[in-house]
Amino acid sequence: MSALKHYTAQGYEGFKQTVETIGKGQRIVALFTGSKILTTGKSWCPDCVVAEPIIDQIIKEPPVSETDVHFITVFVGNREVWRDPAVGFRVDPSLKLTCIPTLLEVGKKAKRLTEDQLTNKNLVIEFFVDEE
């Protein structure tokens, strides 16, 4: 049976450090989401607020996969940080994020779900099932 290990990272540098800590050769899935507003505890990003409970439910009971999954919740920062065209998440050639929320398998360019796709529970479940 596979296991899901959950990490949290703040900002681009925090994301890079977490990936480095996990190490090469591991299956890493990252959810890029808007940072939470302290007064409300919710993300400033309305699409992220809608997707969060669906993703949380699935990572609590991950679908069967042949490999362990390292899951990173990455808070991209506030709206101003995210909108900066030079922010690391947008310019990093391995990420090239254009929207949040984005669910991405690190190291697999083609494997990502974005925005409305993340409100479809079946799509999110399929994302976690390892095809290899």
N, C-alpha and C positions, 0 to 999 in steps of 0.2 A: 504494500500500500504506500502511496506517495504521501509526502508531508509538505505543508506550506509553511515557510518561515517568513514572518512579516517584519518589515523594517519601515522606518519613517525617515525621510530626508527633507531638509529645508533648503530650497534654492538649488541652483545648478552645481555649485561646488559641493554641496552636501550630497547631491545625487552621485557625482563622480566618485567621491570618497566612499560612499556606500557600495557602489559597484566594485571598486577596488578591494574593499574589505571582503566581499563575497568571493571574489576570485574568478579566474578564467575557467571555462568549461562547465560552468553551472548554468542552469536555466533560470533566467532572470526576467520577471515581468514587472513593468513599472506602470503605475497610474499617475499621470501628471494632472494635477488639479489645482484650482485656485486656493490660496492660503485662506485660513479661517479668520473671520472678524472676531476680535476678542469679546466684544459686547454681546454677540449673538451666538457664537460657536458654530456659525455656518459660513461656508465659502462665499466670497463676493461674486462668484461665478454662478449664475442661476442654473446653467446646464449641469454643472458639477454637483449642485445640491440635489438635482433630480436623479442623477446617476449613482450617487454615493450609496444609498440604501441597497440598491440592486447588487452592486459590486461587493459591498460588505457582507451581504447574505451569502454570496457565492464563495467568497474567500473563507468564510467560517466553516463551510462544508464543501471543500474543493472537489470537483469531479475527479474521477480516477485518471491518473496520469502515470506513465512509466517512470517518470523522473521527479525528484524533489523540485519544488518551485520556490524560488526566492522572490517574494513579492514586496515591492517598494512603493509606498505611498509617497509621492514627491509633491511637495507644496512649492509651486512655481514662484510664489511671491504675491504681492498685491497687484491690483489692476495696472498701475503705472509701470511696475517692473515687467509684467507680462507683455505689455504693449510695446515695449522697447524693441525695435527691430534687431538690435545688436545683442539681445539677451542670449546667453549660451544655449538655451533650449531651442532657439530658432536657427542659430548659425552652425551648431554642431552637426557635421555631415552624417553622423550616425543617428541623429534624432530628427532634425528638420521639422520640428513641431510647427503647425500652423493654427492649431486650435486646442482648447481644453474643454472638457476632459478628453484625454487621450490615453488609451491602454495600449502598451507597446511591449513586444517581446524584444528585449535588448539583444542586439546582434542579428536580428532577423528583420531586415528592412521592410519586407512586404507584410509582416504580421503586426497589424494595428487595427484598433477600433477607435472611432472618434464620435464625439457629441451624441447625436440621437441613437447611434448604434449601441451605445452603452446603456440605453434604457430597454433594450431587447435582451431579456434574461437568457434566452436560448443562444443568441450570438455570443454572449459573454461566457456561458458554459463551454461552448464549442472552442472558444479561444484558449481555454485552459487545458483542454484535452490535447495532449502531445501527439502530433501526427507521426512522429518517427518511430 
